[in-house]
C-alpha cells in the first residue's frame, strides 16, 4: 500500500518534515541521449550532444472554445457558466517537430490571450532551439523583459497567461526533439541543470540558488525508487472534482460520487459558496455516499466568493463535514486575508488551499513566507510555464507545504500530470494528490488517464497538450462557416443568451 505523504488520514492534517540526506553521486540518464553522466561532466556534454540545429520559423495562435456552459460543467459559485477554452500556441520549426502549448480560460476573453501569444511568440521567432534551452533561466527572463509588453503586466494578467502558453510550447518542442515526456526531461537533469531553468529574481529572500541546489542534491537519495514508482504508474494519486460542480442536482451528484468510488478514488472535491443551507445539503449528500470512516477524504472549494469574515463564518458551519481544506476562500491576491482565515480554521482542523489564480512566483512566495496556506495549488499556465512552476515547487518544498496542482480545466490534467511527477520524483520526494476532471480529454492526441485511482504516467515525447486538428477546427471561435460548431444553430443559446 503506497502512503500519501501529504494527504490526511481521517480528519488529521499533517505535513511531511523536510529531511536532509547525504548527497550521493547518482548516475543519471544523459539529458540528450541514452548514456549516463556524472555531475562533473553533465553541462558540457549536454550542449555537445544537442541534436542538429532547429530554428523556430513561425507561430500560430488559435482560439478554441468548448461549449461546457450548456450543461454547467465547471460551474461554481463565482463562474456560473464557463465555456472551457484553450488559447492555443503552435511554434513552427524548420524540422519535423512543432511545439504545442496552451493556456486555459473559460470563454470570453480567450481571444485577448491569443493576441498576447502572438506578441510573446514573436520574441522566439528566428531563434534556434539550442540557444533557447542553453540557459533557460536567461531565456525566461528575456521573454518577460520586453519593456513595452511588460507595462501591461508585469508578469501577471493576460500577458503572463500568454507567456505560459509560449514557454510550455517550447518545452513541448524540446521534449519531442529529445524523445522524452517533459517530466522525464526534468527528472534526467542534474541539480545544476534544473536550477539553471529558474529565474530567481524577486525570490532570493525565500530561496537562493544554493539552497535549491542543496535541496535537489539531497533528493537524489531515493530518486531511483521514486522514478520506478513513476514508471509503474504509482507516482500521482488522483482526486476527482467531476461530481462536485455547483450546478449538478442531487441525483447526478450521488451517481457521480458512487461512480468515482467504484473507479478507486479516495479523494473528492465539491464546490461550495452558494447559500449556507444549500452547501450543507450538498456536503451531507457527499458524506452520505463516501462516509466519514472509510478512508475517504473530502475537500471543498469556494472559488473566491467570500470576504475574509464570511469565509471564517461559513467554514465554522461547514467544518463538521470534516473537509481536508477549503480552497480559495477569498480573493487570490489577499495574502493577509488567507493568513487570517487559516489561523481561524486551524483549531477546527480545516486547512486552507489556494493558487490557481496566483499570478506569479512572488505571490506564492508571500503566501508561503506568511504561513497563509496549508496546500499550494499551482496552475500550469497561469504561472509562466514550466520554469516558474519549478521555482514554486522548490519554495513549497522548502516551507513543507504540499503541492496539489489546479487541474479543473481543458488540458490542465494533461499538463499537471508532468508537474506532479516532477515534484514527487525530483523536488519534494513526497507523494501528494492531483485533481482529475473527466471531460474533454478526447480532444488530445495523448490524453491523461486514470487507473485504480492513479494517473498513468505519460511516456509519449512532449507535454501532452497537443490537440487533435479536427477538434481545433470544430471548436475554433468564431471559426469557419460550415466547419466550426460556433457557426451552427446549436451555438445561438450561448452567443445570443445573457452573459453571466
C-alpha positions in Angstrom: 0.0 0.0 0.0 1.5 3.3 -1.1 1.2 6.1 1.5 0.4 9.6 0.6 3.0 11.8 2.4 0.8 14.9 2.4 -2.7 13.7 2.5 -4.6 13.5 5.8 -5.5 10.1 7.3 -9.1 10.5 8.6 -9.5 14.1 9.8 -5.9 14.7 10.8 -3.9 17.2 8.8 -0.2 16.8 8.6 2.9 17.7 6.6 5.9 15.6 6.0 9.1 17.1 7.5 11.9 18.1 5.2 14.7 15.7 5.8 18.3 16.4 4.9 20.1 13.5 3.4 23.7 12.9 2.4 24.3 13.8 -1.2 25.1 10.7 -3.3 26.9 10.7 -6.7 24.0 9.1 -8.7 24.4 8.3 -12.3 21.5 9.7 -14.3 20.4 9.2 -17.9 22.1 11.5 -20.4 19.8 14.6 -20.9 20.2 14.5 -24.7 20.8 10.8 -25.3 20.9 7.4 -23.7 24.3 7.4 -22.0 25.0 8.3 -18.4 26.6 11.3 -16.9 28.0 12.3 -13.6 27.5 15.8 -12.2 31.0 16.9 -13.2 30.5 16.4 -17.0 26.8 17.0 -17.5 26.8 20.6 -18.5 29.5 20.4 -21.2 28.2 17.1 -22.6 24.6 18.2 -22.9 25.5 21.1 -25.3 27.9 18.9 -27.3 25.2 16.3 -27.9 22.4 18.7 -28.7 20.6 17.5 -31.9 21.2 19.3 -35.2 20.1 23.0 -35.2 16.4 23.5 -35.2 15.1 27.0 -35.7 11.7 28.5 -34.7 10.4 29.8 -38.0 7.0 31.0 -37.1 3.9 30.5 -34.8 0.2 30.2 -34.9 -2.4 31.1 -32.2 -5.9 29.6 -32.2 -8.9 30.4 -30.1 -10.5 27.1 -29.2 -13.7 27.0 -27.1 -15.8 24.1 -25.9 -19.5 24.8 -25.1 -19.5 23.5 -21.5 -21.9 26.2 -20.3 -24.7 24.2 -21.9 -24.6 21.5 -19.2 -23.0 23.6 -16.5 -19.8 21.5 -16.4 -17.3 23.6 -14.5 -20.0 25.7 -12.7 -19.1 27.1 -9.3 -20.0 30.0 -7.0 -18.0 32.6 -9.0 -18.1 31.1 -12.5 -21.7 30.1 -13.3 -21.5 29.3 -17.0 -18.0 28.9 -18.4 -17.1 27.6 -21.8 -13.8 25.8 -21.3 -11.3 27.2 -23.7 -7.7 27.0 -24.9 -5.7 29.9 -26.1 -3.5 27.7 -28.2 0.0 28.2 -29.4 1.9 26.3 -32.1 5.6 27.0 -32.6 6.7 26.1 -36.1 10.2 25.0 -37.0 12.4 24.1 -40.0 12.4 20.5 -38.8 9.7 17.8 -38.4 8.8 18.8 -34.9 6.5 21.6 -33.7 5.9 22.8 -30.2 2.3 22.9 -28.8 1.2 24.9 -25.7 -2.0 26.4 -24.4 -3.5 28.5 -21.7 -6.8 27.6 -20.1 -9.6 30.2 -19.9 -13.4 29.8 -19.6 -14.6 31.6 -22.8 -14.9 35.3 -23.4 -11.5 37.0 -23.4 -9.8 33.9 -24.9 -9.1 36.0 -28.0 -7.2 38.5 -25.9 -4.8 35.8 -24.7 -4.4 34.7 -28.3 -3.4 38.2 -29.3 -0.9 38.4 -26.5 0.5 35.0 -27.5 1.4 36.5 -30.9 3.4 39.2 -29.2 5.3 36.9 -26.9 6.0 34.2 -29.6 7.4 36.9 -31.8 10.4 37.1 -29.4 11.4 33.5 -30.2 10.9 33.6 -34.0 14.3 33.1 -35.7 15.9 31.7 -32.6 17.5 28.2 -32.5 16.2 25.7 -30.0 19.7 25.1 -28.7 20.2 28.8 -28.0 16.8 29.0 -26.1 17.5 26.0 -23.9 21.2 26.5 -23.3 20.3 28.8 -20.3 16.6 28.5 -19.7 16.6 31.0 -16.8 18.1 33.7 -19.1 15.6 32.8 -21.8 12.7 33.1 -19.4 13.8 36.5 -18.3 14.2 37.6 -21.9 10.6 36.6 -22.6 9.3 38.7 -19.7 11.5 41.7 -20.4 10.0 43.4 -23.4 9.9 46.9 -22.0 6.6 47.7 -23.7 4.8 44.4 -23.1 5.9 44.4 -19.5 3.9 47.6 -18.9 0.7 45.6 -19.2 1.9 43.1 -16.6 4.4 42.9 -15.3 4.4 39.1 -15.0 0.7 38.9 -14.5 -2.6 39.1 -16.2 -3.2 38.4 -19.9 0.4 38.8 -20.9 1.6 36.2 -18.3 -1.1 33.8 -19.4 0.2 34.2 -23.0 3.8 33.6 -21.7 2.7 30.3 -20.1 1.4 29.1 -23.5 4.6 30.0 -25.3 7.0 28.7 -22.7 5.1 25.5 -22.5 5.2 25.2 -26.3 9.0 25.5 -26.1 9.2 22.7 -23.5 6.9 20.6 -25.7 9.2 21.1 -28.7 12.3 20.4 -26.7 10.9 17.3 -25.2 9.8 16.0 -28.6 13.3 16.6 -30.0 14.8 14.7 -27.1 12.2 11.9 -27.5 11.0 12.2 -23.8 8.0 13.4 -21.9 8.6 16.7 -20.2 8.6 15.2 -16.7 11.4 12.9 -17.8 13.4 15.7 -19.3 13.4 17.4 -15.9 14.0 14.1 -14.0 17.1 13.4 -16.1 18.6 16.8 -15.3 21.4 17.3 -12.8 20.5 19.7 -9.9 22.7 22.3 -11.6 20.8 22.0 -14.9 17.4 22.2 -13.1 18.3 25.4 -11.2 19.6 26.9 -14.5 16.0 26.7 -15.7 14.8 29.2 -13.0 14.9 33.0 -12.8 15.5 33.6 -9.1 14.8 37.4 -9.4 12.4 38.5 -6.6 12.5 35.2 -4.6 16.0 35.0 -3.1 14.6 36.1 0.2 12.7 32.9 0.2 15.1 30.5 -1.6 18.5 31.0 -3.1 20.2 29.1 -5.9 22.5 27.5 -3.4 19.6 26.4 -1.2 17.8 25.0 -4.2 20.9 23.0 -5.2 21.3 21.6 -1.7 17.7 20.5 -1.7 17.9 18.9 -5.1 21.1 17.1 -4.2 19.5 15.8 -1.0 16.6 14.5 -3.0 18.9 12.4 -5.2 18.8 9.9 -2.3 15.8 7.6 -3.1 15.3 9.1 -6.5 15.8 5.8 -8.3 12.9 4.2 -6.3 10.7 7.2 -7.0 11.5 7.1 -10.7 10.5 3.4 -10.6 7.1 4.4 -9.0 6.6 6.8 -11.8 7.3 4.2 -14.5 4.9 1.8 -12.6 2.1 4.5 -12.6 2.3 4.9 -8.8 3.7 8.4 -8.6 0.5 10.6 -8.7 -2.8 9.6 -6.9 -5.8 11.3 -8.4 -8.7 13.1 -6.8 -11.9 13.9 -8.6 -14.0 17.1 -8.9 -16.2 15.7 -11.6 -19.1 15.1 -9.2 -18.8 18.4 -7.4 -19.9 21.1 -9.7 -22.3 23.6 -8.2 -24.9 23.2 -10.9 -25.4 19.5 -10.5 -28.5 18.2 -8.9 -28.7 15.6 -6.1 -29.2 12.5 -8.3 -26.3 13.4 -10.5 -24.1 14.2 -7.5 -24.9 10.8 -5.9 -24.4 8.9 -9.2 -21.0 10.5 -9.9 -19.7 10.1 -6.4 -20.6 6.4 -6.5 -19.1 6.0 -9.9 -15.9 7.6 -8.6 -15.8 5.3 -5.6 -16.1 2.3 -8.0 -13.2 3.7 -10.0 -10.9 3.7 -7.0 -11.0 7.3 -6.0 -10.4 8.2 -2.3 -10.4 12.0 -2.5 -13.4 14.1 -3.6 -13.8 17.8 -4.0 -17.1 19.7 -4.0 -17.9 23.3 -4.9 -19.4 25.5 -2.2 -20.3 29.2 -1.9 -24.0 29.2 -2.6 -26.3 29.6 0.3 -25.2 28.0 3.6 -28.2 25.7 3.7 -27.5 24.5 0.1 -23.8 23.9 0.9 -24.8 21.9 4.0 -27.3 19.9 2.0 -24.8 19.0 -0.7 -22.0 18.2 1.7 -24.4 16.0 3.6 -25.1 14.1 0.4 -21.4 13.7 -0.2 -20.7 12.3 3.2 -23.7 10.0 3.0 -22.1 8.4 -0.1 -18.4 8.5 0.8 -18.8 8.1 4.6 -16.7 9.5 7.4 -14.7 6.4 8.4 -14.0 4.6 5.2 -10.7 6.3 4.5 -12.2 8.8 2.0 -11.2 12.5 2.0 -13.4 15.4 1.3 -12.2 18.8 0.0 -14.3 21.9 -0.7 -13.8 24.9 -3.0 -15.4 28.4 -2.7 -13.8 29.9 -5.8 -13.1 33.3 -4.1 -16.7 34.1 -3.4 -16.4 35.1 0.3 -14.8 38.0 2.1 -12.4 37.1 4.9 -15.1 37.4 7.7 -17.6 35.5 5.5 -15.1 32.7 4.9 -14.4 32.3 8.6 -18.1 32.3 9.4 -19.2 29.9 6.7 -16.5 27.5 7.5 -17.5 27.4 11.1 -20.8 26.0 9.9 -19.2 23.6 7.4 -16.4 22.2 9.5 -18.4 19.4 10.9 -18.3 17.7 7.5 -14.5 17.4 8.2 -13.0 18.7 4.9 -9.3 18.5 4.5 -9.2 22.1 3.2 -11.2 25.0 1.9 -9.9 26.1 -1.4 -9.9 29.7 -2.5 -11.9 31.0 0.5 -11.4 34.7 -0.6 -9.6 36.9 -3.1 -6.5 35.2 -4.5 -4.5 38.4 -4.1 -5.2 38.7 -0.3 -2.2 37.1 1.4 -3.1 38.6 4.8 -6.7 37.5 4.4 -5.6 33.9 3.7 -3.5 34.0 6.8 -6.4 35.3 8.9 -8.7 32.5 7.5 -6.0 29.9 8.1 -5.4 31.0 11.7 -9.2 30.9 12.4 -9.8 27.5 10.9 -6.8 25.7 12.3 -8.5 24.9 15.6 -11.3 23.4 13.6 -9.0 21.0 11.7 -9.6 22.6 8.4 -6.7 23.7 6.1 -6.5 26.5 3.5 -5.6 25.9 -0.1 -5.1 28.4 -2.9 -3.0 29.1 -6.0 -4.9 28.5 -9.2 -5.3 32.3 -9.6 -1.9 33.2 -8.1 -0.3 35.1 -10.9 3.4 34.5 -10.3 6.1 33.1 -8.1 6.1 36.3 -6.0 2.6 35.8 -4.8 3.4 32.2 -3.9 6.5 33.4 -2.1 4.4 35.7 0.2 1.8 33.0 0.9 4.5 30.6 1.9 6.6 33.1 3.9 3.5 34.2 5.9 2.3 30.7 6.6 -1.0 31.6 4.9 -1.7 28.2 3.2 -1.7 24.5 4.0 -1.8 23.5 0.3 -0.1 25.1 -2.7 -2.2 24.9 -5.9 0.0 25.8 -8.8 -1.6 26.4 -12.2 0.5 25.1 -15.2 -0.2 28.0 -17.4 -1.3 30.9 -15.2 2.3 30.8 -14.0 4.8 31.5 -16.7 5.3 27.9 -17.8 7.4 25.0 -16.5 10.3 27.3 -15.4 8.2 29.4 -13.0 6.4 26.3 -11.8 9.8 24.8 -10.8 10.6 27.9 -8.7 7.3 27.5 -6.8 7.8 23.7 -6.4 11.2 24.4 -4.7 9.8 27.1 -2.4 6.9 24.9 -1.4 9.2 22.0 -0.6 11.4 24.3 1.5 8.4 25.5 3.5 7.0 22.0 3.9 3.7 22.8 2.0 2.3 20.1 -0.3 1.7 20.9 -3.9 -1.7 19.9 -5.3 -2.0 21.5 -8.7 -5.1 23.0 -10.1 -6.3 20.7 -12.9 -10.0 21.6 -13.3 -9.9 22.7 -16.9 -9.3 21.6 -20.5 -5.8 20.5 -21.0 -4.8 21.0 -17.4 -4.7 17.3 -16.3 -2.5 16.7 -19.4 -0.1 19.4 -18.2 -0.1 18.8 -14.5 0.5 15.1 -14.5 4.0 16.0 -15.6 4.4 18.7 -12.8 3.2 16.4 -10.0 5.5 13.7 -11.2 8.4 16.2 -11.2 7.5 17.2 -7.7 7.5 13.7 -6.4 10.5 12.3 -8.3 12.8 15.3 -8.2 11.8 18.1 -5.9 9.9 17.2 -2.7 10.2 13.4 -2.9 6.7 13.3 -1.3 3.6 11.8 -2.9 0.6 14.1 -3.0 -2.6 14.1 -5.0 -3.7 15.7 -8.3 -7.1 16.8 -9.4 -8.8 15.0 -12.3 -11.8 16.2 -14.2 -13.2 13.6 -16.6 -14.2 15.6 -19.6 -12.7 16.9 -22.9 -9.7 14.6 -22.9 -10.9 13.0 -26.1 -9.7 16.1 -27.9 -6.0 15.5 -27.2 -3.6 13.2 -29.1 -2.2 11.8 -25.8 -4.9 12.3 -23.1 -4.3 11.8 -19.5 -5.8 8.7 -18.0 -6.6 7.3 -14.5 -6.4 3.6 -13.5 -7.1 2.3 -10.0 -7.0 5.9 -8.6 -3.6 6.8 -10.1 -2.6 8.9 -13.0 -1.0 6.8 -15.7 2.5 8.4 -16.1 2.8 9.9 -19.6 5.5 8.3 -21.7 5.0 9.9 -25.1 7.5 12.7 -26.0 6.3 16.2 -25.3 4.0 18.0 -22.9 0.8 16.0 -23.7 -1.4 19.0 -24.7 -1.2 18.6 -28.5 -4.8 18.8 -29.6 -6.3 16.9 -32.5 -6.5 19.1 -35.6 -10.2 18.2 -36.2 -11.1 19.3 -32.6 -9.4 22.6 -33.1 -11.2 23.1 -36.4 -14.5 22.0 -34.9 -14.4 24.3 -31.9 -12.4 27.3 -33.2 -14.0 30.6 -32.4 -15.6 32.2 -34.3 -14.4 29.6 -36.8 -15.1 28.8 -40.4 -18.7 28.6 -41.7 -19.7 25.0 -42.2 -16.8 23.8 -40.0 -16.9 25.3 -36.6 -19.6 24.4 -34.1 -19.8 28.1 -33.2 -21.3 28.8 -36.6 -24.2 26.4 -36.0 -27.7 26.9 -34.7 -26.7 25.0 -31.5 -24.4 27.8 -30.6 -27.1 30.5 -30.6 -28.2 30.0 -26.9 -24.7 30.8 -25.8 -23.9 33.6 -28.4 -27.3 35.3 -28.1 -28.2 34.5 -24.5 -27.4 36.5 -21.4 -23.7 36.9 -20.4 -23.4 35.7 -16.9 
